[in-house]
Amino acid sequence: MKVLQVIDSGGLYGAEQVLLTLIEGLAGIQVDCCLASIGEPSLPEKPLEKEARRRGLDVRRQSMSAGPDWRAARAMVATARDEGFDVVHTHGYKANTLIACQSRVRRRLPVVATLHGWTAIGWCSRMGLYQMAERLALRRADQVVAVSEAMVTDWDLRRRFGGRLTVIHNGAPTGERNARAKTLPDEVKRFVDGRRSIFAAGRLSREKGFDILIDALAELRADGMDVCLVLAGEGGQRSELERRAGDLGVDRAVLMPGYLPDAGGLMQHFDLLAIPSRSEGLPMVMLEALLSGVPVAATAVGEMPAVLKSCDAGGCALPGDAASLARRLHTLLAGPRDEARLGQVAELAADRYSARSMVAAYRKVYEEQLSQR
């Protein structure tokens, strides 16, 4: 079986990590994948493309102009058909919209579209309009995959897509790759330097709630706790977050080193992982933390409360509420670290959210689509 995996990647974050894990896992069960990375011809190599090539995966740049390049999208599907691909699997709003909207008669290939999460806070925004277009285009997808039950409920996906909808939880690799801590970059190591430390990672945008995390950090420090924050990632909110930390007087307790590869290995050097999102699906970084035995302070959005409950990993803070998040952070930071209990959490996470289960579920979806042709 041959599957073309299509994505317009803006970095190397949760959705990209899930996709790389999926491609590697499928290769182990006789499903050959090619990663088609959408991008403008003049753009340099994207982080996802670089990492995929480092792992020895089959990668191609799918050249498209900015905006809805319908002609290039139709040509991509035609080329996939001519090259003998059996399924096109799309990820993210641009790939989902441009590929799924093509008529089934014209494309003659089944399209499986994964919703990794809708992140717009309200619909009166550019991202809100993108997501509205994606929602309409997915009416023509052969199969729509949501990564969490919460997405199905919150966004009324069952009514929208009916029997074409399935839920496949994100899965993270288990075993040696997650058990081995990576060496911290010197800059980060010097910054932490024995202090209680919080790690957070993701795109620097409003839906991720990092502004609330900085507010919560300020509350902890005002109460006398010597704690610092390492916030890894890039995005349009960087300057705003830097100003916020300065205004609150915690700029020397916040380090923003940009994107750091292999967060799953790095986070083991910190006291906890914080996920303060206002909107979320099932973040890969949460699964990596649980599998690595790292405590998680998360907000009650998306699938995160269900994941923490199923792994007996504690409760959640209220989204958008700095005081609630500060209380949750204080609970995890104030007491001694219970390694035995964290080990039990890791075992439960491995049982429920492994890459092996995710890969097997996607292969089943592909086979069902091919059986219907």
C-alpha positions, 0 to 999 in steps of 0.5 A: 500500500502506498500513501501520500501524506500531505501537510503545510507545515509551519514548524515542527510541533505536535501535528508534525511530530505525530505525522513523523511518528505515523510514517515511521510506524506505517513503514514497519507494517508494510505501508509505504509513505511519501511526505508531501510538504506544501510550500512556496518554491522560494522558501528554504527547507522547512524544519519538518522536511529537514527532520524527515530527511534526517530520519531517512523518510521519503520527502518532496516539496509540493510547490504551491503559491500562497493562498488557495492554489487550486491548480497545484492541488489538482495536479498533486492528486493527479500525480499521486494517482499516476505514481500508483498511490492508493490513498491521500492522507491530508493534515491541517487546514490548507491540505485538508481544504485544497485536497478534500474539496475536489470531487471524488469523481475527479480525484479517483483516490480516497482522501483521509483527512485528519483534524489535529485541532481548530485553534481559532479563538472565535470565528471573526479572524483569518484563522476562523475563516480558514477553519470555516473553509476547511469544515466545508471542504471536509464534506467531500473527504472520504474519511475524517479523523479527529484526534480526540473525543472532546473535538467530536463533542465540542465541534459537533463533528458527528452531526457534520460528518456522520459515519465518515468520522472516526476518532484516533488518538495521537500516539507517542513512541514508547521505550528507549527513545522516550526514556533517554533524556537529551542534553540541555543546550548550554544556554538553557542549562545555565539559566535553570541552574538548580532552580525549580523549573517549568518547561513549556513548548509550542507555537507562540500564539494566543490559543496556546495561553502562554501569556496566562502562564507568564502571569501564573509564574509572576504569582508564584514568584510574588509568593516567594517561590524561586521558579523559572520558565523555559518557553520553547517555540516561535511565533507571532506572539514572541514580542508580546510575551517578552513585554508581558514578562518585563511588565510583570518583573519576571523577565529574568525568570523567563527564557525563550530560546526558540524552537528546541528539537526533541522536547520529549527528551529535554523536558525530563530535566525540568520539574514539570511541563505546563500546557496552558492552552485556551484551545487544544486537541490532544497535544503530543507534548503531553503524551511525551511528558506522561510517558517520560514520567514528567508531571503535567500542569494543563488546562481543562480544554480538549482531550487533556482532562480525559487523558490526565484522568485516564492516566491518574495524573491529576486534575486541570486548571481553568483555561484563561485563569492565571490564579487557577494555573498558579495553584496547580503549578504550586501543587506540583512544585511544592512537594517532593517528586513521587517517582513511583507514582509517575512511573505508574502514570507512564505505564498507563499512558503507554497502554492507552496512547502508544504509537503502535495503537495509532498506527494500527488504527490508521492502517485499518482506515486505509484498508477500509477505504480501499475495500470500498473502491 
